Amino acid sequence: MSGVTTRLYFLALFFSLIFIFESGFLVIGHRGNPSKYPEETIQSDNSAFADGADYVELDLHVSKDNVLVVSHDRDLSRVVGSSVIVSQNNFSYLNTLKQANGESIISLDQLFDYYKDKPNTKFLLETKKTKHNSPKNMEELLAASIKKYHMQDRVMIHSFSAPSLKTMSQLLPDVPRIFIVGSLQRINFEVLSYVNGINISSDLVTQNPKLISQLHALHQKVFVWAEMNESPKLWNWLINNDVDGVVTNFPARGYKYKLAKTGTKKYDVNKDGIYFGRVPTTISENPYLKVTTSKELNFLDPVHVSSAVIASGQTFYQIGDKEFVPADLVSLDLQPEWILPYWNLSIINPTQNPIFTYNKPDKQSGKKNQLMPRKHYKILGVSGGVKDLWLLTDDGWVKSSKVLYYGLFNKNTFAYKNYRKLDPAFRQTNVALFPYLPVEKVPNKSFWSTYSDVNAVIFNQR
């Protein structure tokens, strides 16, 4: 780590301002719900919230008479059909202009007044500034409107303008501020000292996959915006890399991914492992919606497990940016030579009673079936460690200590020779070195039955 980077890291840790979001990632409707209704209208905003958006992202300009106007463009020709510059007109005129759905261009005060009694509606507001940081009074107008409608807990501010965010940090220090960047060169310590998060293009994030964890280490939230083609491939990548929010043209799609991820748990692993399944397993793009790929893991394939995700009661290992496999058959503790001596053997229940099997290699997972006495079962996979080994059969998982490996009694076999080579510490001891002959129960006979058998023998000898 360079001296500049080290200094940036520790200074940012010291000065960073942290704010807490609800669990999972935030779905932010970009300009409302523009794939359904005209952007930045009440109809579009309502639709975004109805589709599951946590926030709606809107843009602000200042009119000639110092009114904050809700609009992405300074020139309204794209949305009202005629060239009207916001900063060159009073709001009384701008408010007469109609969008395609018949709604008027509105002010921020009008927006807040409409939503003031709808506490679950929240907004990400962008200050649109020139390169010369104009208009100079935008931040004062914005702070006044937020305070007037008591929206401090229902808004975040983001901007391409670092000076705008710095001013907002002074006017409303408790309102989260997010810096929008299209280039990594714009991220520096000075900006990080007065913002709480970075809103960054998806292209930059995918090209620099460590950026998310690096920004999180600096106590910065990470929001992502895209060029809005928003393919499932991009969504799978984003949610697998723990972004804090996605600014999307399709809030319903974002909500679907958020729901799928809700309630899951993720923790770091950072270990090498090996796949011990007889049948190949398909690699999925994420563990939440189980979107599969054309890739597979085969027996003894090595993997590096970066993290584990618990979703819908099942544990998955992350083995790539968007590659996940069920964890049950990936062992982080076993070596192939410890397993291969038994791999092609069958196992048997050496008792006279059925042995319970389980849904997963864990007794807490619930019982699934039973292994019956004298029946041979094929090993389909293994899990755990040498001292806590589980075996997968067609009828479920069973502790290896409960069964008997059958077939090693033939000393000429490859399995037996490899077994003998193993360090005793890594051997399974419940193996059949001789053919297994189950003990038959001898029935208890009555006195008269025994007397009859003896007389029969005596009679036959005469």
Buried (B, 14 or more C-beta within 10 A) or exposed (E): EEEEEEEBBEBBEEEBBEEEBEEBBBBBBBBBBBBBBBBBBBBBBBBBBEBBBBBBBBBBBBBBEEBBBBBBBBBBEEBBEEEBBBBEBEBEBBBEBBBEEEBBBBBBBBBBEBBBEEEEBBBBBBBBBEEEBEBEEBBEBBBBBBEEBEBEEBBBBBBBBBBBBBBBBEBBEEBBBBBBBEEEEBBEBEBBBBBBBBBBBBBBBBEEEEBBEBBBEBBBBBBBBBEEEBEEEBBBBBBBBBBBBBBBBBBBBBBBBBBBBEEBEBEEBEBEBBBBBBEEBEBBBBBBBBBEBEBBBEBEBEBEBBBBBBBEEBBBBBBBEBBBBBBBBBBBBBEEEBBBBBBEBBBBBBBEEEBBBBBBBBEEBEEBBBBEBEEEBEBBBBBBEBEEBBBBBEBBBBBBEBBBBBBBEEEEBEBBEBBEEBEEEBBBEEBBEEEBEEEEEEEEEEEEEEEEEEEEEEEEEE
